[in-house]
Structure formats: C-alpha cells, structure tokens
Amino acid sequence: MKPHVIYVHGFGSTPLSVKAAMLRVRLKDHYASYSVPSLDGGDFFHLTMPGILQRVVAAVELLPDDGAPVVMIGSSLGGYAAALLASSGVLSRVSGLVLIAPAFGFTERWRIMLGEAGIAAWRAQGQRLFFHHGEERELPLAVGFLDSCEGLPGIPANPGVPVTIIHGRSDETVDWRFSRTFADTHANVELHVIQGDHRLTEPRHEALIAWCALDVIARAVATR
C-alpha cells in the first residue's frame, strides 16, 4: 500500500515551494497522494505556531480513511512542526518523518539574532518585517507569532517513528548541531550532515533528499 505524503513547508514559504515541487516529481510513483498545506492560510501577518500545527493536523485529517500510512516531509520550520506534532502523539497515522534542515532551537536563535533590543522593538511596534520567499519581498509579521512560540521546546521529544534528517554543515539559518542533539537524544533517527547551506538546492542535495524520502517511505510501508 502506498503512503500519503504531506510536505510541510518552511517559514515564509508557500505550497509552491521549490523543494515541494521537486519531491512531488521525484516520488510520484511511490505515494497515494501528495499534499502541501499552506501554513499561513494566506495570512502571513497573523501567522502563529498553533495555527501552523492546526493546519498540518487538518491536512492529515483530510486524507482518505484507507489505512495507508502517512509520511511527513518537513523543511526548516516545517520540519520542526512535523517533529513536534509527531512527538505529541496526535497524528497516529504518521509512520515516518523526513526533516530537511529542521529549525530546532529556532526561538533561541531568533533571540540571539534579533537581540533584546530587536525583540523589544518588535513588541513595541506590534510587527516586524521578514523576507517572504513566496512573495519575494519583505512582509510584516505580527508579534503574535513571537508570543505563540513562548514555552515551545527547542528540541521536540521522541517522535516514536523512523526519522531521517538532512542538514547542511554551513547552514547560516539553523545550526546543524541542534539536529545532532536530536539524533543523539532519540532512537530511530538517521542524520546526514552534508556540505551545504540552509537551502540545500544543489542537484546532489536534491538527490540525497529524494533518496532519504524513498527510504523512509519504504520503511513506513513495511511497518504496516
């Protein structure tokens, strides 16, 4: 039985993500369905972490009740969201995860990058500009996103399913060592640290990501 694949895009991205499109093509003979939910619901300004998680859950709940397993592929913040949801136990159909440069520790890194002054300015102004890859320009994001991240774990708990992570050693956005900590902390986690930045868009990167996805798909099917 072929699984359903859900691709969870990153922060400031859209269902038109280049990686999502690439994997849709490369995996086309190996899934029953392939979906990419819009994590901001078309309203980037009011984006929140609970909203992101709810939209991923809704995407799983929309799948046909056919007994097929679900494999989630998450990129950057989408990878963090996928791991967090899987570890919460609310997505019992998820049988495997592929995480591409997952944004583990992102709240800590944002505080370092923005500094206390930047955080204070975001709160005082009620919004801050962030680059949106889908729109290819900066868009404002309300401080509600920052507030919604309070209390989130930097490293999610054990998802309880096979996990494969691909992370670039030169990632300028998310430190790959958070992925190392996740892999060292939890069983059933395979980590590939490769030469590359956060984007991982070189042909060899895409080939490895696709291979890892096929491997997780095969293992997910074998456990059903």
C-alpha positions as CSV (number, residue, x, y, z in Angstrom):
1,M,0.0,0.0,0.0
2,K,1.4,3.4,-1.0
3,P,1.5,6.0,1.7
4,H,0.2,9.5,1.7
5,V,2.9,12.2,1.7
6,I,2.5,15.6,3.3
7,Y,5.1,18.2,2.7
8,V,5.3,20.9,5.4
9,H,7.0,24.0,4.0
10,G,9.2,26.4,5.9
11,F,8.8,29.9,7.4
12,G,7.9,32.5,4.8
13,S,7.3,29.9,2.1
14,T,4.2,28.6,0.3
15,P,2.8,25.4,-1.2
16,L,4.7,26.4,-4.3
17,S,8.0,25.6,-2.6
18,V,10.8,24.5,-5.0
19,K,11.6,21.5,-2.8
20,A,8.0,20.5,-2.5
21,A,7.7,20.6,-6.3
22,M,10.9,18.7,-6.8
23,L,9.8,15.9,-4.4
24,R,6.4,15.7,-5.9
25,V,8.0,14.7,-9.2
26,R,10.8,12.5,-7.8
27,L,8.5,10.5,-5.6
28,K,5.5,10.3,-8.0
29,D,5.5,6.5,-8.3
30,H,5.7,5.9,-4.6
31,Y,2.7,7.7,-3.0
32,A,-1.0,7.5,-3.0
33,S,-1.4,11.3,-2.6
34,Y,0.9,14.3,-2.1
35,S,-0.2,17.5,-0.4
36,V,1.4,20.7,0.7
37,P,-0.8,22.7,3.1
38,S,-0.5,26.4,3.3
39,L,0.8,27.0,6.8
40,D,-0.2,30.7,7.0
41,G,-3.6,30.2,5.4
42,G,-2.9,33.1,3.1
43,D,-2.5,35.5,6.1
44,F,1.2,35.7,6.9
45,F,0.7,38.7,9.2
46,H,-1.3,36.7,11.7
47,L,0.8,33.5,11.5
48,T,1.2,31.7,14.8
49,M,2.7,28.4,15.8
50,P,-0.7,26.9,16.9
51,G,-2.1,28.0,13.5
52,I,0.7,26.1,11.8
53,L,0.2,23.0,13.8
54,Q,-3.6,23.1,13.3
55,R,-3.2,23.3,9.6
56,V,-0.9,20.3,9.4
57,V,-3.3,18.3,11.6
58,A,-6.1,19.3,9.3
59,A,-4.2,18.2,6.3
60,V,-3.8,14.7,7.8
61,E,-7.4,14.6,8.8
62,L,-8.5,15.4,5.2
63,L,-6.7,12.2,3.9
64,P,-8.9,9.3,2.9
65,D,-9.5,6.7,5.7
66,D,-7.9,3.9,3.7
67,G,-5.5,2.6,6.3
68,A,-2.4,3.8,4.3
69,P,0.4,5.2,6.4
70,V,1.4,8.9,6.3
71,V,4.9,10.2,5.7
72,M,5.6,13.8,6.6
73,I,8.5,15.7,4.9
74,G,9.2,19.0,6.7
75,S,11.6,21.8,5.7
76,S,13.1,24.2,8.2
77,L,10.2,25.5,10.5
78,G,8.0,22.9,8.8
79,G,10.5,20.2,9.9
80,Y,10.3,21.4,13.5
81,A,6.5,21.5,13.3
82,A,6.4,17.9,11.9
83,A,8.6,16.6,14.6
84,L,6.7,18.4,17.3
85,L,3.4,17.1,16.1
86,A,4.7,13.5,15.8
87,S,6.1,13.6,19.3
88,S,2.8,14.8,20.7
89,G,1.0,11.6,19.6
90,V,-1.9,13.5,17.9
91,L,-1.0,12.1,14.5
92,S,-1.2,8.3,14.9
93,R,-1.2,7.7,11.1
94,V,2.3,9.3,10.7
95,S,4.7,6.4,10.2
96,G,7.9,8.3,9.2
97,L,9.5,11.7,9.0
98,V,12.0,13.3,6.7
99,L,13.3,16.6,8.1
100,I,15.3,19.0,5.9
101,A,17.3,21.4,7.9
102,P,14.7,21.4,10.7
103,A,14.5,24.6,12.8
104,F,15.3,23.0,16.1
105,G,16.2,25.7,18.7
106,F,14.8,28.4,16.4
107,T,13.4,30.6,19.3
108,E,16.8,30.7,21.0
109,R,18.5,31.6,17.7
110,W,16.0,34.3,16.9
111,R,16.6,35.9,20.3
112,I,20.4,35.8,19.6
113,M,19.9,37.2,16.1
114,L,17.4,40.0,17.0
115,G,18.9,40.8,20.4
116,E,16.9,42.1,23.3
117,A,16.6,45.5,21.5
118,G,15.2,43.8,18.4
119,I,12.7,41.8,20.5
120,A,11.6,44.9,22.3
121,A,11.2,46.9,19.1
122,W,9.0,44.0,17.6
123,R,6.8,44.2,20.7
124,A,6.6,48.0,20.8
125,Q,5.7,48.2,17.1
126,G,3.5,45.2,17.1
127,Q,5.0,43.8,13.9
128,R,8.4,43.2,12.2
129,L,9.4,42.7,8.6
130,F,10.6,39.3,7.4
131,F,11.5,38.1,4.0
132,H,8.7,36.0,2.4
133,H,10.1,33.6,-0.2
134,G,6.8,33.1,-1.9
135,E,6.2,36.9,-2.3
136,E,9.9,37.5,-2.9
137,R,9.8,40.6,-0.7
138,E,9.6,41.6,3.0
139,L,6.2,41.3,4.7
140,P,5.1,42.3,8.2
141,L,4.6,39.6,10.8
142,A,2.6,40.4,14.0
143,V,4.2,40.0,17.4
144,G,1.6,37.3,18.0
145,F,3.9,34.9,16.3
146,L,6.6,35.6,18.8
147,D,4.2,35.3,21.7
148,S,2.9,32.0,20.3
149,C,6.4,30.5,20.5
150,E,6.8,31.0,24.2
151,G,7.3,27.8,26.0
152,L,8.0,25.7,22.9
153,P,10.7,23.1,23.3
154,G,13.9,23.8,21.4
155,I,14.3,20.1,20.7
156,P,11.0,18.1,20.4
157,A,10.5,14.8,22.3
158,N,10.9,11.5,20.6
159,P,8.5,11.2,17.7
160,G,8.4,7.4,18.1
161,V,8.7,6.8,14.3
162,P,11.7,6.5,11.9
163,V,13.2,9.9,11.3
164,T,15.8,10.9,8.7
165,I,17.4,14.4,8.9
166,I,19.4,16.1,6.1
167,H,21.3,19.2,7.3
168,G,23.9,21.4,5.8
169,R,27.1,21.9,7.7
170,S,27.3,25.6,6.5
171,D,23.6,26.3,7.4
172,E,23.5,30.0,8.2
173,T,19.9,29.9,9.5
174,V,19.7,26.8,11.7
175,D,22.8,25.3,13.4
176,W,23.2,21.7,12.3
177,R,24.3,20.8,15.8
178,F,20.7,21.0,17.0
179,S,20.0,18.2,14.6
180,R,22.9,16.3,16.0
181,T,21.5,16.7,19.5
182,F,18.1,15.5,18.3
183,A,19.7,12.4,16.7
184,D,21.8,11.6,19.7
185,T,18.9,12.0,22.1
186,H,16.3,9.9,20.3
187,A,16.3,6.4,18.8
188,N,15.3,5.7,15.2
189,V,16.9,8.9,13.9
190,E,19.3,8.9,11.0
191,L,21.3,12.1,10.4
192,H,23.0,13.1,7.2
193,V,25.3,16.2,7.7
194,I,26.5,17.4,4.3
195,Q,28.3,20.2,2.8
196,G,25.7,22.9,2.0
197,D,23.8,25.9,3.3
198,H,20.2,26.2,4.6
199,R,18.7,26.0,1.1
200,L,20.2,22.6,0.0
201,T,19.1,23.2,-3.6
202,E,22.2,21.7,-5.4
203,P,21.4,18.7,-7.6
204,R,23.3,16.4,-5.2
205,H,21.3,17.8,-2.3
206,E,18.0,17.1,-4.0
207,A,19.1,13.6,-5.0
208,L,20.0,12.8,-1.4
209,I,16.8,14.3,0.0
210,A,14.7,12.2,-2.5
211,W,16.7,9.0,-1.7
212,C,16.1,9.6,2.0
213,A,12.4,10.2,1.4
214,L,12.1,6.9,-0.6
215,D,13.9,5.1,2.2
216,V,11.5,6.4,4.8
217,I,8.5,5.6,2.6
218,A,9.7,2.0,2.2
219,R,10.2,1.6,6.0
220,A,6.8,3.2,6.7
221,V,5.1,0.8,4.3
222,A,7.0,-2.2,5.7
223,T,5.7,-1.5,9.3
224,R,2.0,-1.5,8.2
